[in-house]
């Protein structure tokens, strides 16, 4: 069977999980078989969308903040240092990412200033930014694939580097 051809996005048997080609825009989920042996697994495959709408961004942000707020390494920034109100924060950060990813000029604000103020309350270090990025990448890769999904990760990495530099410089 040629696994690069995806007929009707239905269920199929894959001959050997360990050597199967898995296209980047397709996610595979085992639905039966012995995963320990990796042979004769039945997989369900489905296309993964790119980030193309505000609703996609809202989903990404909801998933990200659910993980970030519960995270042992950075959760306290969202729950104790700032006590973030998601009802007011998600629309604002959604506007930011809509501006970045979709080119819509809907964000008005200065995220650098906000994070400098946060760093004045509690130290923000490379470890914190790396954890933030790891959770961001996980959320993007879990639900999205494509040019804008890649852009979301690239821009987050650029933003994190710049913010860390500004914080370390004390600006």
C-alpha positions in Angstrom: 0.0 0.0 0.0 1.3 3.5 -0.9 0.7 5.5 2.3 1.3 8.8 0.5 -2.1 8.5 -1.2 -4.9 9.1 1.3 -8.2 7.6 0.0 -11.3 9.3 1.5 -9.6 9.9 4.9 -11.0 6.6 6.2 -9.5 3.8 8.3 -6.7 1.7 6.9 -4.2 -1.0 8.0 -0.6 0.1 7.9 1.9 -2.8 7.4 4.6 -1.5 9.7 4.2 1.5 11.9 7.9 2.1 12.4 8.7 2.5 8.7 5.5 4.2 7.6 5.8 7.6 5.9 3.6 10.1 7.8 2.9 13.4 5.9 3.3 16.5 8.0 -0.3 17.7 7.5 -1.8 14.4 8.5 -2.2 13.2 12.1 -2.4 9.5 12.8 -4.2 8.0 15.8 -4.1 4.3 16.7 -7.7 3.0 17.2 -6.8 -0.7 17.6 -3.9 -3.2 17.6 -1.0 -3.8 19.8 1.0 -0.6 20.1 3.9 -2.3 21.9 4.7 -4.5 18.9 4.1 -1.7 16.4 2.7 -4.2 13.9 -0.7 -4.4 12.3 -2.1 -1.3 14.0 -5.3 0.1 12.7 -5.0 3.9 12.3 -7.5 6.6 11.7 -6.0 9.5 9.7 -7.4 12.9 9.2 -6.2 16.2 7.7 -4.9 18.9 10.1 -5.9 22.5 9.2 -3.6 25.5 9.1 -4.3 28.6 11.3 -6.6 30.5 8.9 -9.3 32.2 11.0 -9.8 34.0 14.3 -11.7 31.0 15.6 -8.5 28.9 15.0 -6.5 31.5 16.9 -9.1 31.4 19.8 -8.9 27.6 20.0 -5.1 27.7 20.0 -5.1 30.3 22.8 -7.7 28.5 24.9 -5.6 25.3 24.6 -2.4 27.1 25.4 -3.6 29.0 28.4 -5.2 25.8 29.8 -1.8 24.2 29.8 0.2 27.2 30.8 -1.9 28.1 33.8 -1.7 24.6 35.1 2.1 24.3 34.4 4.4 23.8 37.4 7.1 26.0 35.9 5.2 29.0 34.6 1.6 28.7 35.8 2.2 31.0 38.8 2.8 33.9 36.5 -0.8 33.5 35.2 -2.5 32.6 38.5 -0.5 34.4 41.2 1.8 37.1 39.9 -0.9 38.6 37.6 -4.1 36.6 38.5 -5.0 36.6 34.8 -8.7 37.0 33.9 -9.1 34.9 30.8 -12.4 36.6 29.9 -10.7 39.9 29.4 -7.2 38.6 28.4 -8.2 36.1 25.6 -9.8 38.7 23.3 -6.8 41.0 23.7 -4.2 38.4 23.1 -6.4 37.0 20.3 -6.3 40.4 18.6 -2.5 40.4 19.0 -2.1 37.0 17.3 -4.7 37.9 14.6 -2.6 40.9 13.7 0.6 38.8 13.6 -0.8 35.7 11.8 -3.7 37.0 9.7 -2.4 40.6 9.0 -5.6 42.2 10.5 -4.7 45.4 12.3 -6.9 44.7 15.3 -4.4 44.8 18.2 -3.8 48.0 20.1 -1.2 47.7 22.8 2.4 47.2 23.9 3.1 43.6 24.9 6.7 44.5 25.6 5.8 47.0 28.3 3.3 44.5 29.8 6.0 41.8 30.1 8.6 44.3 31.5 6.1 45.2 34.2 5.5 41.5 34.9 9.3 40.9 35.1 9.5 43.7 37.7 7.0 41.7 39.9 8.7 38.3 39.5 11.8 37.3 37.6 11.3 36.0 34.1 14.2 33.9 33.0 15.3 31.9 30.0 13.9 28.8 31.6 10.5 30.4 31.8 10.5 31.5 28.2 11.7 28.1 27.0 8.8 26.5 28.9 6.4 29.0 27.5 7.7 28.2 24.0 7.5 24.4 24.6 3.9 24.7 25.6 3.1 27.0 22.6 4.8 24.6 20.2 2.9 21.7 21.6 -0.5 23.4 21.3 0.3 24.6 17.7 1.5 21.1 16.6 -1.4 19.3 18.3 -4.1 21.1 16.3 -2.5 22.9 13.3 -0.1 22.4 10.4 0.9 24.7 7.6 2.5 28.0 6.8 0.6 30.0 9.4 1.2 27.4 12.1 4.9 27.6 11.3 4.7 31.3 11.4 3.0 31.2 14.9 5.9 29.2 16.2 8.6 31.4 14.5 7.0 34.6 15.7 6.6 33.3 19.2 10.4 32.4 19.2 11.3 35.9 18.0 9.1 37.6 20.5 10.5 35.5 23.4 14.1 36.3 22.4 13.3 40.0 22.1 11.4 40.1 25.4 14.2 38.2 27.2 16.8 40.5 25.8 14.9 43.6 26.9 14.2 42.1 30.4 17.9 41.3 30.8 18.9 44.8 29.7 16.4 46.2 32.3 14.5 48.2 29.7 
